[in-house]
């Protein structure tokens, strides 16, 4: 760690001159019998040359006085000039250190007795000041080392040291600890943001932060909690420039310690040794199950086998002495399985006996018996888990030492058998067994995640889905959610709406689980009101998933980055595997979503039907066609397609499928309450609808109307569309291809942005309308978000995250033409982005439905809700709604 031995140097420097202050030119004369000394001390390196020049001029004048005057000194005059150049650089220890110290000594010895002018050395003195001046200038100005490439040290961070701690973690992540006044401490996660993480990662020597953690994800720290309510803008040079409650002033416990996840890229001039304080003790980094018997290719995921842990020496086994069901529960959770089951120990005893007999008969055992291991393959013993741990390294355990001669005496490798969740049932028998169990509707779900097992947590209460406030949200509560949904334990407990914001009710807050609960609803929690929490604090999770290997059967080629390219898939069986392309016919956003999910690259930005601009290399065969996905599949194999029969309308590699993936995506949501509040009927004269007719905003019967006489009956309402995702919503087409409509005087960036329909209770469409994107812009935003898109002056169109676009009820085409609709009970349906032209993180919330009663003169709209906001039972009641017999809507 840099700066650890700087105390002595500090004392020496302070003895010479005060650090960080300009002392100017200091002349110290010591008149004695033998010498005259002159010294110069400079601190700020930027003033070295200026002060040095002044000093040398004064020194030259003094020598001239000695030479031309009548002064008499001892036979030897010693002139010593010391130049000390101090500069500070920013390192992990944040303590001042000299980058270079240049010492220059110049001594002249003159032999003589009385008169200087009579001596030959006078000519030397006459030349000496200029020689001395040249040497000093070259030494301190030209010959000094170039400035350090390390980032300049922030003055406010002096005396502080930073490190990452905790486990399990990678070298660029961990609990943030600060040393101040010789004492290490932590940071509380209250008000902690990604901006604060950026500042701390730079303090640690990384370029930026990619995330942050709360609730002591890397384990609770010890000692002081130095900072609380830390608030940074992200541009600060030092954490001391951020606002906080003050050093050591905190009301938190170490269960609220904050951590950071930095980008694995160093700032210039930093090295690992003075950035990360590496913990020397062993840690369990990874766990896997290895099948005990190898019989050809086994299906993935592996649900039963020997437990192996990855240590610095490689993959080693765990001694089964004292092994419990709690240990198996933790291991299965890490591997992505919700629960464990009992192992057939008699089977494994027979395997060991059979292996021992085979070894006795022959040098090599018969068959591939992986259970038979040498003693040195054991790396771990004494594992004792409570069962609530999210990682095996959090359990009590012991490592075998290198000099242990006997390992696991009388024991055997630990064996675990896990039960897969519904998505990962390895065999049809398991699937049938799980499907045969009566299952009610789950009361917990994940929304907005790019992968299975991640997303914003939503819970069902009073037949309505709502979110959870992230207060006291931790790994134990997140693990209960993950296991309840059929995944493993939680990998991360996310706060701050990291998976996008919800809309509507916030049902729970301060959820405190022990980790043993079968459902989140069994955990103690607090029911809250809207004033207690906001959707910017929505909780989320990332769960451990089983390894299925689906990502090895797909790849991208020809793109400019790893996130884009022509899609290639692997088909065939053992010995006949080959790569091929996918026909671009009917390939769209939903298919691209599945491809990006299978690749592990997040969301789909675009699904491309033509990829002629990407080189296909030597892969030219089309091996898959007719791919049609719903968007929820785990791999393209699960989507409907033509199978071995390839039918492609447009042949050649030019018309093969491609994708552009992204780590983030938008998520549009309609404000349903506003539709209900603003709906009304207007009879509009035909002579005022010419522009609307030009844009096909009227029913077909309007074409045969007696223009310009007569009128059309319009159901009008306002539509407020929010972007609650993690990326801006932008039109698919660039502005060069937008269509200008002279009648209304604006550009259409999307021909169909919204569908409006009137349906009968059985789903028959009786009236329809559509809304082109007249102008996608930020009408209003949340208080901490700035508007980015504005349509005026041919500006960029889009909807920023945290903003909404408002189409008022009184603008053209913001209606449904119901002139031909008969009185009765109907369903009003509004669908945003109906053709999936622009990728979103969640399409299930793009539809809104309302009950409505029309009596031929007036209309009553009620019970408006987002399509997935109700429980299944409430949706069934909505669809079976008999209609209103009066206008008394309850």
N, C-alpha and C positions, 0 to 999 in steps of 0.2 A: 504494500500500500504506500503510495507516494506521500511524502510529508511526514512520515512516522519519525524521522530522526532530525527534524528541523529545529528542535529546541536550542541546541548548542549553537547552530549557525545564527539563529535569531539573536541570541545573547551577544555573539561576536559582532554582528552587524549593528546592534543597538549601541555597543560600546564605541563603534567608530562614528556613526552618525545616526540620527533618528530616522527610522524607516518611514518611507512614504512622504518625506519632507525634503525640500530643497534647502541645503545648507549654504549654497552659494560657494564662494571661494574662500577657503579658510587657510590662513597662513600662520603656521606655528614656528616661531623662531626659538631655537634653543642655543643661546650663546654660552659656549663653554670654552674650554681650552683646546678642544680638538675638533669640534664639528659644528656645522650649521645645517639644520633639517627644515625642509619645507614639505607640507602635506596638503593634499586636496581630497576632499570627500564630496562625492556627488551621488544623489539618489536617483532622481528621475533620468532615465537614459536619454530622453529627448533633449535634455539641456546639457549633455556632456560636452559636446563640441563648443558651444557658446561659452560656457563657464571655463573650459580648458583654455580657450584662446585668451580670455581676459587674464587668467592666471599666468600664462606664459609671457604676456606683455609686461605684466607687473614684475615678473621674475627677471625679464631681460633688462628692465630699467634698474632693478636692484643690482644686477651684475655689472651693469655699466658704471653705476656709482662706485662699486668696489674697485673696478679697474682704473677709473680715472681719478678717483679720490686718493686719500692718503691713509685709508684704513689699513690696519695691520692685524692679521689673524695668525693662528697657529699654522704649522706647515701643511696640514691636511684639511681640506674643506670637502665635506661629503654632502651632496645634494641628492635627496631621495624624493621622488615624486610617486605617489601611490594613487592610482585611479581605480576606483571600484565602480563597476557598472552593474547596477541591480535592475533586473526586470522580473516581473511576475508573470507566470503562466498558469492557466487554469488546469488543474488536474483533480483527481478524485479527492485528495486530501484537502484541497483548497487552502493550503498554507503557502506563504511566500517562500520562494527558493531562488537562489541565484542561477540565472541561465549561463552567465559567464562572469568571471572575475579576472580582469586584466591588471596585472601588476607590472609596473615599469620602474625600474631603478636606474638611475643615471648617476654615476659617480665620477667626479673629476678629482684627480689628485694633482696638486701643484707643488712642485718643489721649489723652494726659495726661502728667503729669510725675511726680507723687509719690503722691497719695492716691487709691485706688480708690473708697472709699465716697463721696467728694465728687463723683465724676464721674457724668454722666447715663448713660453706657454701663453703669453697674452694673445697671440694670433689664434690659438685654440679657443680661448674664451670669446674672442670676437666672432668666431664661427659657431661656437657651441649653442647659443640660443636658437639659431635657425635650424641646426641639426636636431636639437632637442624638440623644437616645435614640429618639425616634419615627422620625427619618429612617433611623437605622442599622437599627432593627428592621424597618422596611418594606423597606429595601434588601436585607438579608441573609436575612430570613425569609419575608416575604410577597412581595417583588418578585423573588426569585431564580427563575431558570428552573425549570420542572418537571423532575423526574428524567427522564433519557434513557430512551426506550423500548427501547433496545438491552439485551440481557441483561447482567446485572452481571458485571463481569470477575472471574474467579477469581484469587485471590491466588497460587495455585500456578502459574499460567501466565504470570506476569509475566516479561518478558524473552524469551518464546518467540514465534515467528511460524510460521504454518502456510500451506501452499499445496498445490495440486494440480498435478502436472506429468505429462509423458509424452505419448505419442500412439500410435495414434489414440484419441481420447477426446472426450467431450462436456464442456460446462462444469461439470457437476456430478459428474464422475468423474475418476479419475486416480491416479497414484502419490502417496502422502502424503509430503510433505517438511516437515521442521521446522528452523527456524533457532534455534540456541542458541549463545550466546557469539559471535554474528556469523558462524557457519558453518552452511550448509545441509546436512542429512543426511536419511536415510530411516529406515524402520521394517522390521525383519525380519518375515517372515510366520510364524515359529515360534509356535505357540499362539495365533495371531491368530484372533479370533472376530467375529461380527456385533455383539456387545456393545461391543467395542473400536471397531468402525466407527461405532457410534452416537455414542460420545463424540467421536471425531475429526470426524465430520460436524458436530456442534454447535460444535466449535472453529472449523470452517471457515465457520460461519454458516448451515448447513442444519438443518432440523428433525430429520431422522433419516437413518439409512442404510437402503438397500434391499438392499445386498449388499456383498461385498468380494472382492478378487482376491489371488492369490498368484503366486509365481514370476515376478515382474517382468512382468506382463501388459502394462503400459504402457511397457515398456522398462526396462533397469537404470539406476539413478541413479548419482550420483557423490558423492564425499566420504565423510563419516562415516556409519555406521549407528548412529543415536542410541539406538534402543530395540530390545530383543530379548525374546522370551517375554513380550510385553505381555499382561496379564490384567486385564480390566475386567468389572465387573458390568453396566455399561450405564447406571448412575444417577449416575456421577461427574460433577462439575461441570468437571473438568479432567483431561487425560490424565496430569498429574503425580500424581493421586490413585490411578492404577492401579498394580498391582504389575508389576515388570519386573526385569531383571537389573541395572538401573542405567544411567545415562546413559553412552553410549559403550562399554558392555561388551557385546560381541556376538561370536559365532563364525560369523556368516553372511557370505555374499557378496551383491553387489548383484543376483545372479540370483534372490534370494529376497525382493526388495522387495515390500512389501505395498501394496495400493491399496484405495480405497473407491469405492462407487457410492452417492451420496447422493440422497435424494429432492429433486426439483427444486422445492423450496419453501424460501424464506428465513425465517430468524428475524427478528422485528421489529427494525428498526434497522440491519440489515446491507445493504450494497450490493455489487454485483458487483466494484467496483474494489478494495475492501479485503478481498475473500474469495478470489478466484481470481487468481493471477498469470498473466496471459494471455501465452502465447508468441506472439511477433510474427512468427515465420517462417511461411511458407505450409505447409499440410498437405493431403494428399490425403484428403478426407473420404469420398468415395463413388466407386464405379466402376460403369459400366454398359456394355452392348453395344447399339449402335444398328444395326439392319439396314441394309446398304448400299443395298438397293433396296427400295422400298415397293411391294408388289403386293397391295393389299387388306389384310385383317386377317391378320396372321401368327399362327401358334399360339404359345402361351406354354408353356414358357419360351423366351426367345431364346437360342440356343446359338452363333450366329455373327454377327459384325458389327464395326463400328468401335469401338475402345476410347475411351471418354470418361470424364473425371474431373471431379468437381464441386469447383470452387475458388470463392473469394469472388466471382469475376467470372462464375460460371455454369458450365455444362457445356462443357468444352474437350477437344480431341483430343490424342492423344499422337503425337509424331513417331516413325516406325518405324525411324529410323537406329539400328543396333545392336540392334534388337529381337531377342530370343532366345526359344527354347522355354521357358526358365526363367521369363521374364516372363509368357508365356502361362499357364504352370502356376499362377503366383501369382494372376493375374487370374481364371482359371477357378475356383480355390479360393474366392476372395472371393465369387464369384457363385453358389456352391453346387454346382459341378460337380467331380467327382473327378479328372478328367484333361482334357488338351487333345489336339487332333490338328492335323496340318499343314493350312495354309490353301492353297487353290488361288490362288496369287499371279497366275497368268496371267489368271484370270478378272477379277481386280480391275484389272490393267493394261489389259485391254480396256475395262473400264467407264470408266476415267479417259480413255482415248483417245476413246471414244465421247462422253463428256461434253464433252471439249474441242472436238470437231468440232461438236457441237450448239450449244455456246456461240458458236462462230465463225459459224454460219449464222443463228442467231436470238438475240434478246436473252435469252430464257429457254430453258433446256434442255428437251428433250423428256422427258416422264415425270418422275417424282419420284426424282431421283438424289441421295441423301443423301451419297454419298461425295465429291461436289464441294464443297469448302469454301474459304473465304477464308483467307489466311495468318494472320490474327489469331485464328483459331479454335484454333490450337495453343497449349497451355498448358504442355506438359511434354515434355522430351526427355532423352536420355542415361540412360534407365532401364536398370539393370543389377541383376537379381535373381539370387540364388543358387538359388532354387527352393524353399527351405524356409521362406520368410517367410509369415506368416499374413496379412499386409496389405501392399499395394503401398507404403505410406508407409514401411515398414521397409527397402525396397530403396534402393540408391543411385540418385538421380535429380536432375534439375535443372529449375527453373522458368524459363520465359521472363520476362524483365523487361518492364515496361511500355514502355520506350524501345527495345526490340529491333525494328529495322526489318525484319529478315529472319528468318523463322522456318522451320525445317526445310527449308533449301535443298536441292533435289534429292531430297527425301524425300516421304513420303506418310503419311496417317493409318495408325496401327497397326491391324491386323485380327487378331482372335483367333477360333478355333473350338474349342468345348468339347464334351466328351462327357458327356451326362447320365447320372445313375445310374439303376438299374432303376425306381425310383419315379417318375422324371420323364422317361422316354423320350418325346420329343415326338411321334413318329410310330409307326404300327404297324410300319413296316419296321424301325425301331430296336429296338422291343420284340421282334420276331421274331428279329432278329439277336442280341440279348442272350440271349433264351431258348434259342436254338439252341446257345449255348456250354455245354459241360458244366461245371456248377458243383457242387462239393461243399458240404457243410454249412459255413457260416461258423463261425469259431471266436471271433468277437467279436459282442456284441450290446449293445443299450441297453435299460434297463428303467426304468419309473417316470416317464418324461417325458410332458408334456402334448402335445408336438408331435413330429413326425418329426425325427430328427436331434438329439434331446436325451435325456438320461437317465443313469442309473448304468451305468458300463461293467462288463460281465461277460465273462469269457473261459472257454473250454472247455478243460479239462485232465483227462485220464484219464476222459473221458466224463461229467464232472461240471462244471456251471457254477459259477463262483465270481467274487468281486469282485477289485478292485485297490486296494491301499493308496495313499493320495494322496501319499506321500513322494516329493518331487522330481517330482511330476506337473506338466507344463507344456504350453504351447501346441503344441510340436512333437509330443509324444506324443499329445495330443488330436487334432491334425490327421491323424496317421497313422490313428487310429481312424475319424475321420469319412470320410476318403477310402476306407478299406477297406470301409466300409458303403455307399458310393455317394453320399456327400454331399460338400460342399466342404471347405475348411479349417476349423479350429476357430475359433469366435467366442469361446468361453470354455473354460478348463480348470477344472472345478469340484472343490473339495475339501470335506472335512468333511461328507460324506453330504448334500450339498445337494439331491440327487435321491432322498433316502430311503435307509435302510439295507438292505443285503442280509442274507441269512441263509445260514449254511453256511460253505463254505470261502472263504478269502482266498488267491488263488493267487499273485499277483505283488506286488512292491513295488519302489520305486526304479527305475521304468522310465525309461530315458534314450534318447530317439530323436533322430536328427539331422533328421528330417522327410522323408527320402528313402526310407525303408523302405516296401515294399509291404504289410507286415502288422505289427501290433503285436508279434507273436511274433518278428520279426526284430530287434527292439530289445533291447539289453542290459537285463537285469532281474535281480532277486533273488528267489529262491524263499523264502518265509517260512513261519514256523509261527504258530500261533494267538497265541503270546505276543508276537510282534513288532508286531502291529497289531490294531485292533478295527474293527468295522463302522461305528463313528462316523467313521472316516477313509476311507470308500469314495469312490473317485474318480468323477467324472462329466464330461460334455462337453455343450456346445451348439455345434452345427455350423452353418455357413452353408448356407442353402437357396436353391434357385432361386426366382425370383419367378414365380408361376403365376397370380396375380390371382383366386384362388378366393374370397378374402375380400370381393371387390366384388360377389359374386353372392348374398350373404346379409346380413341385418341383423335387428336386434331393435327392437321398437317397444312402447311403452306401459309399460315397466318403470320402477322407481324409480331404477335406475342403469344404466350401460352394460353391466353384467354380467347383466341379466335382461330378459325381455320375450317377447312373442309372436314366433315365428320367421316371417320373410318371405324368400322366395327370388325370384330373378329368372330368368325363362324367356323363350324366344323368340330370334329371330335379329336381325341388324342391321336397324334400322328398325321392328321390332315387339317390342321389349323391354318387358316389363311385370312388375310385382311382384305376388305373390300369397301366400296362406297355405298351411299344411300341415294336412291332416286329422289330428286327434288320435288316431284309432283306432290301437291297438298302439304308440303312441309311448312310448318308455321311456328308461331310463338310457343304453343303448348308442347310441340315435339321438341323444340329447342330447350324448353325448361327441363324436360326429362334428361336430355343429353347433357346439359350443364350440371344437373344434379348428379348424374352417374359419373361424370368427370371429376366431381368434387370442386367445381369452379364457381359455385354460387348460383345466381339467377341468370336468366337469358335476357340479353338486350335485344337481340334480333335472331330470327330464324330465316335463313337465306335459301332461296330456291335455285339461285345461280351463283356459282363460285368460280367462274372462268378466270378471275383475277388472282386466284390462289393456285399455285403450282401443285399438281397432284402427285408429282414424283413418278414412281414406277407403279403406283396403284391405279389401275384403270377399270377394274371389274366392278360392276354394280351388283351387290349381293343382297340388297334389301329394298323393297318398294312398298308403296301403299301404307306407310307408317301413319297411324292415327292414335294419338294419345289424349288422355283426359287431363294430363298435367300433374297427376299425383303419383305416377308410377316411379319405382326406384331405378329402373333401367329400361332401355329401349326394347329389350326382349319381352317385357311385360305389356308393351303396347300392341294393339292390333296391327298386323301387317300381312303381306301376301305369302309369307313362308318361303318355301323353296321356289315357288313360281314367281318369276320376276316380270312385272308388267309396268313399263315406264313409257309414258307418252313421248317424252323428249329424251333421246338417248345421248350418250357422250358425257364425258367428265365435266363439260361446261354446265350441265344442268343437274349437278349433284348437290346434296344438302350441305349446308354450312351453318355455323353458329358464331355469335359473339357473346361471350359470357361476362358477367360482372359480379362483384362481391356485394353490391347493393342494388336496390330497385325501388321504384315508387310504389305507392299504394293509394288508389283513389277511393274515396268514400263519400257518399251523398248524405247531406244533412236531412234526414227524413222528417224531422219535426217541422222544418221550414216549409216543406212541401204541403204538409197537412195544414199549416197555419195560413198559407197564402192562396190555396186553391179557390177558384171561382169561375163562373161562366160569363163569357162575353159574346154578344152577337155583333160581328164586325162586318161592315159593308164590303162588298166585293171590290169596289174601286180603290180600297185601301190595302188590297192584298196582292197586287200585281207582282211585287218583288218576292213575296212569300211563295206565290205560285211558280215563279221562275226557279225557285230553289226546292220545289217539290215538298213544301211544308203543309200541303192541304190534301184532303182525301181525294181519291180518284174521281168521285162524282163531281168535284169542282170543275173538272175539265168541260163538262157538258152544261155548266151553269150559264145563265143569261148575263154574261159580263157586259157592263159593269154594274148591273142591277142585282138586287138581292143581297144576301148576307150569308156568312158561315158562322155556325155556333162553335165556339172554341173553349176548351177547358184549359185555363191558364194557371200557372203556378211558378214560383221562383225555385231555382235550383242552385244550391251552394255546394260546391264539390271541393272537398279537402284532400290534400296530399299528406297522408300520415306515414308514408314510407321512410326510406333512408336515402333516397335519391330523387332528384327533380324529375317531374313528368315532362317529357319533351315530345313533340310530334315526331312521328317516324320519318316523315319527309322533310328534307331541308328546305330553306326558304326559297331556293331557286325553283322548286317545283310547286310552291303554293299557288292556288288558283285565285285570281282577282275577280270579284263580283261587283260589277259596276253599279248594279241597282242599289245594293246596300253600302257600297263603298268600302269594302274590307276584303282581306285575304282569308281563304279557308286553308288552314294547315292540315285538317283532317276532314274528309268528306262526311263521315258519320262518326260523331263523337258520342252521341247519346241516342238511345232508342226509347220512345214513349209508346206504351201500349195500353189499351183497355181490353181486359179479358173477362170472359164469363167465369163463374165459379169453377167450371170444369176445364178451364184453360183455353177455350176458343177465343181467338183474337177477333174483336169486332171493330176496333179502330186503332190506328197507329199513327205515329209521327216520328220524326227524327230531327236531330239537331246537329248541324255541322259545327265544327269549331270555328265560330265566327272570329273569336279571339281568345286564345288561352293566355291568361295573364294573372298576376297576383293582385286580386282586388283588395284583400286584407290579409294580414299576417298576425301570428302571435306576437306578443309584445317584445320578445327578444330576437325576432327574426326580421330581416330586412327584405323588402320587395326586390325581386330580380328581373321579372319579366313584365313588359308593358308593350301593348300593341301599337301605340301611337308612333307615327313616323317610320312605319315598316320595321318596328322593333322585334326583338326575339320573342317567341311565344313559348309558354310553358307554365308550370305551377311549381313553385319552390316548396321544399319540405317545410311543413309548419304554416303554409299559406293556403288560401282557398280562392277559387274563382267563382264569382257570383253572376249567374244569368238571371236578371230580374224578370218578373212575370210580364212586364209591359214591353218587352222587346220582341221583334219578329221571330217566329218559329218556336218560341218558348210556350208551346201549347200542343194539344191534341185536338184535331178536328173531329167533333162528335156530332156533326150535323145529322148523320144517318143512324145514330145510336138510339135505340128505343129505351123508354124508361125501364128501370130495373136495378138489380144489385150486381155490382161488378168489382173487378180488381184492377186498380191502377198500378202499372209496373213501369219502372224506370231502370234502364240498364246503361251503365257507363262503359265506354270502351268495348262495345259489344262484339266487335270482330277481333279482339285481342291484337290489335295492330301494334300497340305499345306494351312492352312487357311490364308486369307488375309482380310484386311479391305474393299477392293473394288476389285471385279473381272471384273467390266465393262471396266477397262482400261488395261486389260491383252492382248488384241488383237491389232495388228497393220495391216494396209492395205495400199497398194500402187497400183497405176495404172502402168502397164508395157506394152511395145510393143516389140514383138519378131519377127524378120524378117527372122529367120532361121540361122543367123550368129551372129547377135548382139542383145543386149537387152537394152532398155531404161526404167529406173525405175524413177517414179516421183509421186508427190502428196502423199507422205507417211505421214501417220498421225495415232495417237492412235485412236482406234475405237470410243471413245466417245468425241473426241476433236472437232468435227464439229457439227454444228446445224443439225436438222433433214432435213431441205431443202438441205443443202450442202451434206449430206449423200445420199439423194435421187439422186442428180445430179451425185455424185460419182458412184453410182450403175448403173445409166443410161448412163454412159460415153460411147460415141460411139467408142472411140478408136482413135489412131493417124493414120493419113494418110501418115505422114512422120516422120522423126526423129527430127523435129523442135518442141521440147517440150517447151511449154510456162509456 
